[in-house]
Amino acid sequence: MADEQTTTETNADFVKRTSITVGELRQQYGKGFAEGYGDQDKIGEVLGRAGVNTLEEYLAQHKAGK
């Protein structure tokens, strides 16, 4: 059983994780990352609209062509 402290995300962690801009991520993943979103849009909005919770899930979904 996993230690609850390692599996529970704090509000501060959530805000930090979801407040990165699409523009920042495009520097790493390329211009085609999150097509249809502006550079100033937050990754949290992208994740929410895609129905996923993490960038890793979004990337996997995007690669699968969903």
N, C-alpha and C positions, 0 to 999 in steps of 0.2 A: 504494500500500500504506500503510495507516494506521500511524502511529508506535505501537509497542507500549506505550510509557509512557502514552499517552492512552487505550488500550483495556483496559488491565489494571487491575482494581479491587483495591485493597489490602484486607486483612482489616479494618482500621479503617474504611474506607469502607463495606464490606459491613455491618458491625455498626451503624454510624451509620444507614445507609439502611434497615435492616430492624428497628430497635429503636423506631421511632416508634410511638406507640399509635394504635389505631383512634379513640379519643376525640379525639386531636389532629387527625386527618384529618377527622373529622366536623365540626369547626369550619369547615373549608374547603369540604368537599364536601356537607355536609348530613347530617341525621339518618339518612337511608336508606343511607348509605355502609356497606358491609360488613355487611349485615343478617345476624343470627345470631351476631355476634361481640360481646363485651363491650368497653366503652370502654378497659379496661386490656390487652386483647389486643394483641399486637405485629403490625405490618403484615407482618413476615416470615412469621408463621404463616398469615395470610390469603393471601399470595402463594403459599406452598408448597402449600396445599390447593387453590388455584385452578390450580396447574400453570404459573405464570408467574414471571418473574424480576424484573419492574419494576412500579412503580405504574402507569406509562403502559400497559403491557400489560393489567394488571388492569382499568383504567378502560375501555379499548377493548373488552375481553371483556364487561364489565358492560353497556356501552351496547349491545352487539350482542345482549344477552339470553341469553348462554351460561351 
